[in-house]
Amino acid sequence: MIPIKLTLEGLYSYQQKQTIDFEKLTANHLFGIFGTVGSGKSSILEAITFALYGKTDRLLLSGDNRNYNMMNLKSNQLYIEFDFLAGNNGQAHRVQVSAKRNSKNYEDVKKMDRVIYKLEKQDYIPISQEELETTIGLSYDNFKRTIIIPQGKFQEFLQLKSSERTQMMKELFGLQKFELSPKVKNLETQNNAIIQNLLGRLEQLGEISPEQQTELKSQLKQIEQSIQTLTLAQKQHEEIVQTLEKLKENTQQLSEYHKKEKELGQQKESILKLQVDIAAYEYCIVHFKNTLEAIESCQQKTLTLNTQLIADQAAQQETHVNLDKLSVKFDQINAAYKTIDNLKKEVEDLNKLAEAKTLISIIEKETVRLKKGELLVAQVITKLTQIEEQEKETATSLSELKKQQPKIETLNQAQQWHTNNKNIKAVIADTQNEKKAATEEAKKLQQQLLKGLDEYNYIPTSDNKNQWLLQLNQDLQHHEEEQKRITQKHEELLVRLGLETHALNLKDGEACPLCGSEQHPKPHNSTDIGQQIKLCKNEAATKEAHIQRTQKLIRLFEKHIAGIKPLDAQLTAIDAKLLRLHEQLKVHQSSVIADYQDESHLEKALRLYKEIQTTIEATEKKLLLSREEYAQESKNKEKYQQELSRIEREMDKNVGSKELLMRQIPHELIALQASNSSEQIVLNAQKLQNTITKTIAEYENTRVQMEELKKTLAVLQSKIDINKKHLETDTLQLTKLQQKLEEDIKDSSYSNTENIKSVLKLKLNIEASKQKIHDYQQNYQLIVNEIQRLTAALNNQVYDAAKHQSAIEISAESKKKLNDANREHGKVENTLNDLTKKLLLKKELNEQLNKLKLRAADIDTLRKLFFKSGFVNYVSSVYLQNLCATANERFYKMTRQSLSLELNADNSFEVRDYMNGGKLRNIKTLSGGQTFQAALSLALALADNIQNLTQSQRNFFFLDEGFGSLDKDSLQIVFGTLKNLRNENRIVGVISHVEEMQQEIQTFLNITQHSEKGSQIEESWRR
C-alpha cells in the first residue's frame, strides 16, 4: 500500500479542511511528521487506518460514543478522503468517510458513511471491504504490526504469546495450507465411505457364477430355433388374410360408386338450366349494363343541379335585402365617426386639468410640511448645544476620579506576589507529604519481599538484590537445560518403544512400512524401556518443580525491583524538588513590594480601587450615553435638513409642472370645470373616452359586415352561373344515352328494358357456375371409369365373410404363439445380459476394493504424521526462525554487536548477551531503548517478508513511537538504518517530537496546534 493523498476535516483536533500530498512527502523515501505532544500527529495515522478498515483502537463504537468523540467539537461535519495504490499492479483506490452532527442535538453524530472505490478505465467503481483487504493482503491487526505501527503497538509482536504469534504467522504467510490434518481426516473418511459402499454393492449382487451364464445361453439357442418355425407359418397365414381383405374392399367400393352414379343422374336437369342462364346473363352484361348505369347516373346529377340552383337563387335575393338595410345604418354611424378627433382633444384637455388640480393640492400640503420641518430643526440645534455643555462637565469629573485611583499594575504585582508565595508553600507541603508516602511504600515493598522469601524458604547469599536475580536466572537456565536433556531422552525412549512394538508385529514375507524390506532376521527387542521411561517422567517432574519455584522467585524479585526502582527515583527527585522549592521561596520573598507587604494593606487598597473604579465606570457610561445621544441628535438634524431640501425641490418641480399644464388648457374648459374636483374631471374624461371607443367599434363592425355581404353576393352569382352550364351539359348527355339504348334493344332478342333488367338481377357468379358445371361432368366420368375397373378386378368373384373370419382367427392364434416365443426369448436374453453385467461389475468392485484397502493403510500413515497442528507449528517455527535471522542483521548492528535475538523451544524470544559470555536472558530484561531497537528490527523484517509475499515493487512503513527512549548514539544508529532503507526502494515515515530527528530529515510535515483553527499542517517544501 502506497499513500497518494489524504484530506482531513473535523477529525479530532483537525477543525479546518486540510490535504496532505504524500507524493511530494514520499519523494525522498524518508519523511517525518513532527510536532509537540497533543498537536495531532498520530491522528493522521488513525485517519488512514480508519479509512482502510473502519476501525480505531482509541475508541470503541458503542461504549465510547466513537462517532461523537472522533468529531472536532467546533465542527458540524467530519470528512476523510484517502487516495492510495494497492495490489500487485499498484491499482489506484479511494476511500471516503463522512459524518454530520444532528442540528437539533449537539451530541448526536449520525452514522459515518464509508465508501470504497477502485479506479477502472478512468472511473471509480465501488468495491466491498473484503475485496479491499484481499488487495492489501493484511488484516487490521497485522496491518498495525507490519505497515503502520501506532503508539502503544510497536512492541506488540515482540511480546505476543507463542500461540498468538503462531496465529499471526499463519495469517501473514498463509500457513493454513500446511494444516493437513483435517484434509487427511477427510481423505480417510472418504476412503472408508467408499470401501463400505463397495462392500454394500458386492452384498447386493448376491450369489452369482459363470455356470449360470452357460445354462442361460443354451436355453436361449433353443428358443431362437422355435421362433424361426413360427415366423414362417405366420407369414403364410397373413398372406391369405390380406387376399380376403382386398376382395372385401373391392366389393364395398363397387357398391358405393353405383350409389354416387345414381345421385349425379338426379342433378343433370339443374345443370342444363344453369348453362342457359349463364349465356343470357353474359349477353346482357356485355350489351346493356354500362348504358343503363350511365343513364341512371346522369338522371341523378341533373336532379341534384336543379335543386342546388333554386337554393342559391333564393340566398342571393335575401343577401341583397340585408345589404340595403346595412348601408342605411352605416351612413348614420359615419356622421358621428367624423367628430372623433374633436372628442379626443377634449379628453386630453380634461386629463391635463385633472393633473393640474392634483398638483395644486400637493403644493399646499408640502408648504405646511416645510414650515413644521424648519421648526423641528431649530429645536434639535438647541438640544445639541445643551448636550455639549453637559459632556464637558462629565469629562472634567472623570479626570479628577482617575487621579485619585491607586495604580492597578502595582496592586496586581503585589497580589500576584502573595498568591505565588502561598502556592510555593503549598507545593512544599504537598512534596513533603509525597516523600512521606513514597517512603512508606518502599518499606511496604521490602516487607512483601521478605515475606515472599520466607514462603519459598529462600535465603539470599548477599545483600545485592541484582546479584540475587542473576544467580536465580543462572539456576533457572541450568534447570531448563537439564529438563531439555531429560525431554530428549524421553522422546528417544518413546521412539525405541514404538520401534519395538512395530518390530514385534513384523512377519517374514510382508513389507515393512518404514523400509520396505520383506525379510526381518533380527527384529529389535528390549525389556527395560518402560522402566527407563518411568524414571525419565519422575526426573522431569522433579525438574519442573525446581523450575517453577525458581521462576516464581525470579518474578518475585522482578516485581520488587520493578516497584522499588521507580520509588527510589521518585525519592531522589522529591529531595531535589524540595531543595529547588526552598531556594525559589527565598528568592521570591526578596522581591516583595514594601507598601503592600502586609496583606491587609493590599486588601484595603484593592477595595478603594474597586470603589473608585465603579464610580469611573458609571461616569464613563454616562459620558458614553451623552455622546451617543449627541451623535443621534446630529444624525436627526442632518436627516431633517435633507428632508426639507427634498421638499423644497419637489415643490419647485410641482409648481413648474402646474403652470405648464394650465397654459395648455383652453380658458373656456377651465371656467366650465372650475367647480369640479380632479376626481370628477377624470370621471368626465373617462365617460367621453367610452363614447369615442363605442363609436369606433360600431363603425368598424358595420364596415366589416358590409364587405362580408358583398363577398357573399359575388360567390353566389358565380355558383349560379356554373351550375346552369353543368345542367345544360348533363341534359344533352342523357338524351344521347337513351337513344343508344333504344338502338341496342332493337338489335337484340329482348322487347323492352324491363326484360333486360330482370336478367341482370340474377347477379350470377359466372366463373363459379362454369366451374360447377365442369366439376359435375368430370365427377360423372370418373365414377363410370371406377365402376368399370372394379368390375374387371372382381372377375365374378364373390366375397365370403365366414371364410374371411376363419382365416383371421387362424392367423391371430399363430401370431400369439410367435409373440409368446419372442417374450420368452427377451426374458432369457435380459436375464443373461444382467448376469453378464453383474459378473463384470463384481470383478471391477473386487479390484477397486483391494486398491482402497492399500490406500487406507497409506492414509493411516499420513494421519499419524500430520496429527493435530504439529506440522503447521513446525512450519511456523521455520518461518519465525528465518524472520529472527533477518531481524538480527539489523539488531546486531544497532546494539554495536552486543545483542542478538533467538527463539527458545516455545517459540518465545530471548536475547543472547555477548557482553556477558554470550548467555541467554529474558527479552523483558532489555532496556527501553534496546526494546525499541529489537521491535524495530522485527517490524522491518516482517515488512520485508510482506513485500516479498505481495510482490510489490515498493512498500510503505510508518512508525509512531520509541525514539524518545534512545540515547544520542543509538538514535544515530537507528536513523542510519532508516536511511539505508531508501536503497531497498522502501518508503519510511516517522512520527516524533524528538528535535534530533527533525534536524536529520529534510522532507517533513510540522503539526502545530492553533487555539482557534485547531491542528494546522505546515509542509517543509512550502517554507
N, C-alpha and C positions, 0 to 999 in steps of 0.2 A: 504494500500500500504506500503510495507516494502522494502527499497532500499538494494541492494546487492553490486553493483559495478558501478562506474561512471568513464568514461575515457573522458578527455578533450584534445583538441589540436586546437590552432588557434582561440580560443573564447575570445574576449575582450583582457584582459591582459595576458591570458594563451597562451604563444607563443609555448612552447615545449609540447610534448605529455606526460600527467601525468594521473595516475589512483588512485582513492580513493576506498579503501577496506572498505565498510560500514559494513561488517560482523564483522570485528575487532573493528570498530569505535563504533558500537551499542551494543557491548557485555555487557557493564555495564548499558545499558538502558538510561544513561545520558551522553551526549558528547557535545563538543563545537567546534566551528570554530572561531579562534581568529586571529587578525592581525590589522595593522594600517589602518587608513582611506584610501580608494583607493587601497588597496592591492589586492582585487579581491575576498573578502569573499562572497558577495551577488551574484557574477557571478555563484557560484556553484548551488544556488537555482534556478537561472534563467535557467541554463542548464537543470535541472531536469524538471521544468515546461514546457520548450520549447520542450524537448524530449517527454513528455507525451501529450501535447496539440498543439504543433506547434505554440504557441503564446508567446508574451512577451509584458509587459506593457511599458518597457523602450523605445521601438522603434516601429513605425508603419511600415507596409510592404511597402507602396508606398512613402509617403511624406518624411519619414526619411531615405530612402535608406537602409533598415534594413540589407539586405544581406552584403553590403559593410561595414557598421559600426559595425556589430557584429564580423567581422573577424579581427584578430590581424593585424596591419599594416605591421608587418615584416613577416607575414606568407602568403603562397600561397594557403593554404587549411584550411578548418575548419572541425573538426570531433568530434562528441559526440556519445558515446555508453553508454546506461543506462540499467543495469540489475536489475530487481525488482520482488517481489512477489505481487500478487493482486488476489482478489476474495475470496469467502468463503473458498475454498480449498487451498489457498496460492499457486496458479499456477505460474510457472516461466514465465516471459515475458522479451523481449529485444527490445529496440528502437535504431536505428542507424540513425544519421543525418550527412550528408556530403555536402560540397560545395567546389568549386575550383575557384580561381581567373583567369580571362582571361589573358593569357600570352602576348597578344598584347595590352590590355587596362587595366591598373592597377586598375582603379576604377570600372571595370565591374566584379562583382562577380556573377557567374552563379547561377541559381535556386538551393535552398537547397533540396537535396533528403532526404526524411524522410520515413523510412520503419519500420513497427511494426511487431514483431514476438511473437508467443506463443509456449511454449515447449509442444510437444505432442509425446510420445513414443520415447524419445531421439532425436527428430528432431524439429528444429524451423520452424514453418509454418507461412506465412504472414497472418495478420488479418487487418480489417479496423479500422479507428479511432472511428467509432460508437461502435464497439464491445469492444474496449479498454475502452471507457468512461462508457459503461454499466458495465464492470467488476469492474472498480474503484468505480462507483456509485456516482460520483460527476462531476458537470460541471466545466469549467475552473475557473469561478468567485468564486464558492463555495469551490473549492479546495484551492484557495488562502486565503479564510476566515477561514478555519477549519483545514487544514493539514499543508501546507507550507505557512507561512504568511510572505511575503516580506516587505521591507521597505516601509513606507507610507500607508500600507494596514491594519495595526494591529488594528486601532481604527475604521475601516470602518463599521463593523457590529453594533458597539455601536452608531454610528452617522447616520446610514441609515434612510431614511424617512420611515414612517409607511407602505406605500404601497410597497416600495422596500423590507422592512424586511418581510412583509407578503408573497410576491412572493418568497423570498429566503426560507422561512419555507415550502412553498408548494413544491419547488424543492427538498429540503433536505429530507423531511419526507413523500413525496408522498401524499400530502393532496389533490391532484387533484381528488382522489377517493371520496372526500366529496363534490365535485362540482356537486350536484344532480339536480340543477335547469334545465340544458339542458336535462338531462335524463327524468325528469318529463314532460318537454315540449314535448319531443319525444313520451313519452307514451300517452300524451293527444292527440297529432296529430295522432298517430297510431290508438288510440281508436276511435276518431271521424271519421277517414277514414273508419274504419271497420263498424261503425254504418251507415254511408252514403252508403257504399257498400251493407249492408244488406237491407236497405230501397229500394235501387235501384233494388235489386234482387226480393224483395217482389212485387214491382210495375210491374216487368217483368212477374211475374207469372199470373197476371190478375185475373178475377173473376172466381173462381172455387169452387165447392161444392160437398158433398158426394152424393146428389141426382143424379147428372150427372154420377157418378160412378155406381149406381144401375141400371140406364136405359141402360147403355152400357153392363152390364153383361147379362141382359135379351136378348138383341139383339144378343149377341154372342152365346147364347144357341140355338136359332132358326137356325142360320147359320150352326152350327155343325150337327144338325139333317138332314138338306138338303144335306150336304156333304156325309153323310153315304149312302143315297139312290143313289146318283150319282156315288159313288165309286163302288157299286155292279153292276150297269148296265155297267159301263166302263170295268169291268173285263170280262164280258160275250162277249162284242164286240171284245176285244183284243184276246180272245181265237179263235174266228172264223177267224180273220185276220192271226194269226200265223199258222193255219191249211192250209190255201190257200198259204201262203208264202212257206211252206215246200213242197207242191205239185209242185209249180213253180220251186223251187230249184232242185228237183229230176229230173224233165223233162229236164231242161237245162244241168245237169251233164251227163245224159244218152246220149244226143246228142254229147257232147264234147268227151266222151270216144269212141264212134263209129268212130269219125274222127281220133283219135290217133291210133286206131286199124288198120285203112287203111294205115296210114303213116308208121307204123312198118312193114307192109307186103311188102312195096316197098323196104326196106333196107335188106331183107333176103338174096338176091344173093351176095351182097358185103360182108356180114358177113361170108358166106360159103367160099369165096375165101381167106379171111383173115385167116381162120383156116388152109388152105392148105399151105400158105406162111409161117406161123409160124412154122409148122412142118419141112419144108425143111431148114429154117434158123437155127433152133435149131440143126439139124443134122450136118450142115457144121461148125457151131461154135465149136461143140464138137470134130469132127474128123479131121478137116483140118486147122483151123485158126492159131493155135500155130505153126504148122510146116511151113506154108507159111511165117509167120512173122520171124521165126528163120532163114530161107533160105535167106530172103531179108537182114537181119541184117548182116549175115556172108559175103555176097557178098560185102556189103558196107565197112566192115572192111578190107577185102582183097585189095580192090581198094585203100583205104587210105594208107595202109602199103607199097604198091608198089611205090606210089607217093613220100612218105617220104624217102624211101630207095634211090631212084635216086638222090634226092636233097642233102642228106647227103654225098654221094659218090663224088658229084661234089665239095662240100665245102671242103672235105678232100684233094682233088687234089690241089685246089687253096691255101690252107694253107701251104702245102709242098713247093710250089714255093716261097711264101713270106718269109718263114723261111730260105731258102737257100740264098736269097738276103741279109737279115739282118745279117747273120753270117759273110759275107764278110765285111760289114760296121763295125761290132764290132771289128774285128781283126785290122782294121786301127786305130780306136779310142783308143784301148788298148795300142798301142805302145806309143801314146802321154801321156796317163794317167800315165805311169810308170816314167815320168820325172817330176812329180808334186812336189816331195819333194825338188828337187834342186831349182825349181822356188820359192817355199815358202821361202827358206833360202835367196834367193836373194832379195825378197820383204822385209824381216825383216832387212837385212843389209841396204837397201835403206832408210827405215824409220829411222833407227838409225843415218845414215849420215845426213838426213834432220834435225833431232832434234839437233845434234851436231852443225850444221851450224847456227841454230836459237839461241842456247846458246852463240855462239861466238858474234853474233850481239848484244845480250842483254848485255854481259860483256862490250863491247865497249861503249854503251850508259851509263851504270851505272858508268863507270870510269869518264866520262865527268861530270855527276851529282855530284859525290863525290867531285871533285875539286871546283865546284861552291858552294856547301854547306859549305865547310871549309872556303871559303872567306866570306860568309854571316854571319857565327858565329863570326868571328873576328870583323866585323862591329858592331854587336849587343853588344859585350863586351865593345867596345869603347863608344857606346851611353849610356850604363848603368853607366859608370864612370862619364860622363858629368851630368846625372840626379842626381846622389848622391851629387855632389858639389852644384848644384842649390838648392836642397832641404835643405841643411844646411843653406844657406843664407836666404831662406824664413822663416825658423823656428826661426832664430835669430831676424828678423824683427817683427814677430808676438809676440814674448815675450816682446819686447820693447813697442808695442802698448797696450798690456793688462796692463802693469804697469801704463800707462798714463790715463787709463779709470776710471771714478768715480765708486763707489760701487753701484750696481743696487739695493741691498737689502735696503740700506738707502734711495735711491730715491723712491723706491716703498712704503716704510713706510711713507715717507713724503707725497707722492701723495695720499695714502690712508687716511692719517690724514685730508688733505684738503677736500677730497671727503666726508668723514664722517661728517666733520664739516658743509659742505653745506647741506648734507642730513638732519641732525638733525634740522638745522634752517628751512629748507623747511617743515619738518614734523610739527614743532611747528606752523608755519604759517597756514598750512592746518588744524591742530587741532583747532586753534583759529577760523578759518572760519566755521568749522564744529560745534563748540559750538554756534556761532552766528546763524547758520541756524537752529539748534535744538531749540534754544530759541525762534526764530520767529515762528517755527512750533507749539510750546507749546502755544504761545499767540493765534495763529490762531485756535487751537482746543478749547481753552477757550471761544473764541468769538462764535464759532459754537455751543457750548453747551448752552451759554446764549441765543443765537438766537432761538434754538430749544425749550428751556423752555418757551420763550415768545410766541411761536406759540401754545403750548399746555396749556398756562395760568397756569403754574405750578410754585408755589413759595416755594422754599426749606425752611424747618423749622430750618436748622442748616448749618454750613459751612463744615461739614463732608460728603464728597461725598459717602463714603461707607455706612454711615447711611441713606443717601437718597435712595440708591439702596435697602437696607434691608427693609425700610419702604414700598417702591413700591412693592417688592416681597410679603410682607405680605398683602398689599391691593389686589394684584392680586390673591393670594391664597383665600382670603375672597370672592372676586367676583366669582371665579371659583366654590367654594363650594356652593354659592348661586345659580349660574347657574345650577349646577348639581341637586340641590334640585328642582328648577323650572322645569327642564327637566324630572325628575322622576314624578313630579306631573302631567305634561303634558301627559306623557305616560300612567299614571293611568287613566286620564280622557279619553284618546283615547280608552283604553280598555273598560271602562264603556260605552262609546258611542257605541262601537261595540256590546257589550252585549245587550244594549238597542235595537239596530236595529235588532239583532238576535231574541230577546225576542218577539218583535212585530210581527215577521213572524212565530212564533210557533203556531201550531194548535193541538188541542186535538186529540189523536189517531195516530199522526205522531211522529216518534222517533226523539229526539234531537240529532244532530250530535256530540255534545260535551259530554253529559252524557248518552244518550241512552234512557232516560225516555220518555214515551208516554203521561204522564199527566203533565200539566203545570198550576197548580192552581193559582200561584201568579207570573206572569211574571214581570220582572224588568221594572220600568218606572221612568224617570226623565225628567225634563223640562229645568233645568238651566245649563246642562253640556256644551252646546255650548257657553254660555256666559262666563263660567269659563275657557274654552279652549282659548277664545279670550283674556281674561285678562292675562292668562299664556304667550301667544305669545307676548303681549306687554311688559310684565315684562321681558321676555327673551331677547327681542330686546334691552331694556334699559341696561340690564346687559352685553350684548355682546358689546355695545358701550363703557361701562366703561372698560371692559376687554381689548378691542383693544387699547383704549387710554393709559391704564396702561402698556400694552405690548410695545407700541411704545416708551413710556418714559423709560422703562427698557432697550430696545435696544439702545436708545439714550445714556443713562448713560454707558451701557456696551461698546458701541463703543468708547465713550470718554475715559473711563478708560483703554480700550484696547490700545487706541492710546497714552494717556498721560503717561501710566506706562512705556513703553519702552523708551519714551523720557526722563523721569526723570532718569531712569537707565543710559541712554546714556549720559546725562549731568554730572552725578556723575562720570561716567567712564572717560569722557573727562577731567574733572578737575584733576582727579588722573593721567591721562596720561600726562597732561601739567606739573604737578609737577615733574613727573619722567623725562620728556624730559629736563627740565631746569637743574635738577641735573646731568643728563647724559652729557649735554653740558658743564657744569662746570668741570666735571671730565675729559672730552675729551680734553678741552683746556689746561689742566695742563700737558698733555703728548706730547706737540709739540716739534719737533726737532729744536734746536736753529738755526743751519746753514740755514735751509730752512723755517723759519717762514714766510719770505716774499715769496710769491708765484712766483714772477718774478725770484728770485734766483734759485728756483727749476726748472723753465722752462728753464733757461739758462743751468743749469747742465744737464737737460734731452736732450737738443739739442746737447751738447758736447758729451754726452754718445752715442747718435744715430750716430753722425759723425764718432766717433772712432769705434763704433760697425760695421758701414758699411765697413770701411777700414779693420777691423779684418775679417769680413765675406768674403771680396774679397780675402784677403791674405790666409785665411783658404781654400777657394775654389781653389786658385792657388796651395797651398800645396797639397790639395787632388788630384787635377789633375796630379800633378807631381808624387805623389805616385802611382796613378792608371797607369800612363804611365810606371813607373819603374816596376810595377807588370806585366804589359802586355809584356814589353820587356823581362823580366825574363822568362815569360812563353814561349815567342818566342825562346829564347836561348835554353831552355830545349827541346822544340819541335824540333828545328833544329838538336840539338845534337842526339836526339833519332832517327831522320830520317837518319842521317849519319851512326849511328851504324847499323840500319836496312839494309842500302845499302851495307855496308861492309860485313855483314853476307850473304846477298843474293849473292854478288859477289863470296865469297869463296865457297858457295854452287854450284853456276853455273860452276865455273872453275873445281871443282872436278867432276861434272857430265859430262862435256865436255870431259875431259881426259879419263874417264872410257869408254865412248861411242867410242872414237877414237881407243882405244886398241882392241875393239871387232869387228871392221870392217876390211875386207881384204884390203891390200895396193893397189891391182890392181883396186878394185872398187873405192877407194878414188881418184886414179890417173885418172880413166876414167871419174868421175863426178866432177873433180876439177873446171871446167869452169861453171858448172850449179849451179843455186841458190837452196836454200832449197825448194821453191815452185815447181821448175821444177823437182827436185828429187822426191818429193811427188807425182807429176803427173805421172812420170815414174813408180813408185811403184804401183799406182792405176791401170795403164794400164796392168801391169804384173799380178796383182791380178785378174783383169777381165778375162784374158786369162785362169788362173787357174780355176776360177769359171765356165766358159763356158765349159771347158774340162770335169770337174767333172759331170756337168749336162748332157752333151751328153752321157758320159759313163753310168751313172745310167739309163737314159731314154732308151738307146739301150738294156741294160741288162734286164730291166723290160719287154720290148716288146717281146724279145726272149722267156722269161719264159711264157708270156701270150700265144704265138703261140703254144708252146709245150703243154700247158694245153688244148688248143682248139683241137689239134690233138687227144689227148687221149680221150676227151669227144666224138668226132665224131666217133672214132673207136668203142667205147663202144655202142653207139646208133645203128650203122650199125649192129653189131653182134646180139643185142637184137631184132631188127625189123625182121631180117632174120628168127629167131626162131619162132616169133609170126606168120609170114606169112605161114610157113610150117604147124603149128598147125591149123590155120583157114582154109587152103585149104582142109585138111583132114576132118574137121568138116563139110564143105559144101558138100562134096561127100556123107557122111553118111546121111545127111538130105534129099538130093534129092532122094536117094534110098528108104527111108522110105515113102516119098510122093507117089512115083510110086506104092508101095505095097498097100497103103491105097486106092488109086483110083481103083485099080483092085478089091478090096473087096466091093466097093460102086456101086451105080446105075449111077454114073457120068462117062463120057467117057474121059474127059480131065480136065486140070487145069482151063481153061477159064470158063467152066460152073460153077465150084465151086466159082470162084471169082465174077461171075455175081450175084450169090445168096448172097454172103457176102456183096455185095454193097448195098443190100436192107436196111441194118442197122436198123432193126425193134426194137421197144421197146417192148420186149416180155411181160412183166408184164402189161403194159398199154393196149396192144392189147387183151390179155386174159381178162382183166377187162372189156374192151369194149364189148366183146362177152357175158360175164356174165351179164352185165347190160342190154343188149338188150333182152336176154332171160327172165330175171326177170321182166322187164317192160311189156313185151308182156303178160306174165301170169297174172300180176296184173291187167291190163286193162280188160282182159277176165273175171276175177273174179268180178270186179266192175260192168261190164255190167250185169252179172247175178244177182247181189244183187239189183241194181236199178230196173231191170225189175220186180223182185219179189215184191219190195216195192210199185211200182205204181199199181200193181194188175189191170191192164187195165183201170185205172182212166185217165181222160183227163182234162188238165188244162184249165179253162175258165177265160180269162183276164178281161172281163166286170164284172163278178161276184166278182172277187177279188177287183177291183177298187171301186165297190159299197160298199163292206164291209169296206174298208179303210176310205171312206168318212163318213160312219155312226159312226165309232169309233172315228174319229177326232172331229166330232160335239159333241159327248158325252164327250170327253176329254176337249173340250173348256168350256163346261158348268161347269165341275168339277174345272177347273183352275180358272174360274170367281168366283166360290163359295169360293175357297181357298184364293184368293186375298182379297175378301170382309172380310173373317174371319181374315186374317192377319192385315188388315187395322183397323178393330174394336178392335182387340186384342192390337195392338200398341197404339191406342188412349186410351184404358182402362189402359194399363201399364203406359203410360205417365201421365195420370190424377192421378193415384195412387201415382207415384213418386212425382208429384208436391204437392199433399196434404201432403205427409210426409215431403217434403222439407219446405213447408210453416210452418208446425208445428215447425220444428227444427229452422228455421230462427227467428220465433217469440220468441222462448225460448232464443236463443243467444242474440237477441236484448234487451230483458229485463235485462239479465245479464250485458251487456255492458253499459246500462244506469245507473245501480247501480255502476259499476266500474268508470264511468265518474264522478260521484259525489265524490267518494273517491280520484280520481286523482286531482280534483279541490281543495280538502283539502290539498293534498301534495304540490300542486303548490303554495299555499299561505304560507305553512310552509317554503319551500326552495326557496323563491323569491330571484332572483339575486344571489349574493355570500355571503349572510348573514350567512348561516350555515358554509361555509368554513372559513369565517373570525372568527366565533366563535371558531371553532376547532383550527385555527391557534393561537388564543389568549390563548387557554388552553395549547397548546404546548409551547408557548412563556413564559407563567407563570411558567410552570414546569422547563423550561430552566433557568429562572431567579432565581427560588428557588435553583436549583443545583449550579448556579454560586455564590449565596450568601454564600453557605457553605465555599467557599474559600475566597471570597471578605471580608466577615465579619471578618475572622481571620487575613487577610493581613492588614486590617485597624485598628487592635487592638480593635475590637468590637465597632468601632465608626461610620461605614457607612454600608449601605446595598442598594441594587438595588430594585426598584419597577417599575411597569408599570401603566401608567395613562389610562384614558378612550380611548385615541387614540393609545394605544399600543406603546407609546414612553417611553424611560427610564427616570426615575427620581431617585434622591438619597435621602434616609432618613438619616438625620444627628442626631445621638444620642447624640452628644456633644452639640447640641442646641435644647434640648427638643424633639428630635425625629421628627422634622419638615421636610417636603419635600422641595427639591430645584432642580433646573435645572441641568441636567447632565453636561452641559457646565461649571458649576461653579467649577468642580473638578480641582485640580492642575494637572500638567503634570505627576507626579508620581502616583497620585490617579487614573488618567485616564488610565495609563498603567496597574495598578492593576485590574481595572474594566474590561478592554478589555481582559486581560489575563484570568480572571475568566470566562468570557463569552466564549472565544475561547476554553478553556478546557472543559466547559460544552457542547459546540457544538460538540467537538471531541468525548466526552463520548457518546453522542446520536448517532453520526455517527458510532461509534464502535459497539453499540448495534444493529443499523439498518443493518449494513453489516455482523453482526455475526462473526466478525474476532476475533481470539484469541489474537492477538497483534495489536497495532496501532502505527502510526508514527505521531509525532507532531514537527514542525520545526518553530523556532521563530527568526526573524531577526530585532529586534527593541526594543527600550524602556528602556533598563537597565541603560543607562546614565542619565535618569531623576529621578532615585531613590536615596534616601539618604542611608547611610550605613545600618541602622536598617531595612528599607523597603527592601533593597536588600537581606538581610539575610532571611527575611520572605518569599520573592518570591523564593529565592533559596531553602529554606526548602520545599516549596510547590512543586517545580520541582523535588526535590529528592524523595518526597513521591510518586510521580507518578510512580516510578520504581516498587513499591509494587502493582500497578494496571496493571502490565505487559504492560506498555506503553513505547515506545521509544521516548525520548525527545532530540532534538538538539537545541542549541542556537548559535547565531552569535553575537559577541560583541567585542568591543575594550576595555571594562572595565577590569582593571587588577584584581580586586577582584574576578570577575567571573572565570578568568583563574586560580587563586590560589585554587578555590574550586573544579574544575572539573579535574579529573585525566586523562581521555581519551579525546584527542582533536587533531585538526589539527591547525598548525600555518602557516599562509599565509604571505609570505614576497614578496616584490617587488624588483626584480633584474634589474639593468639598461640594461643589455644585454639579459638576458634569460627570462624576464617578470616575471609573478607570479610563485612562487615556493611553493610547498606543503611539509611541514615537519610534519611527524607523531610522536606523543608523544611516542609511543611504540618503535620507532627506535632510540631514542636519546641515 
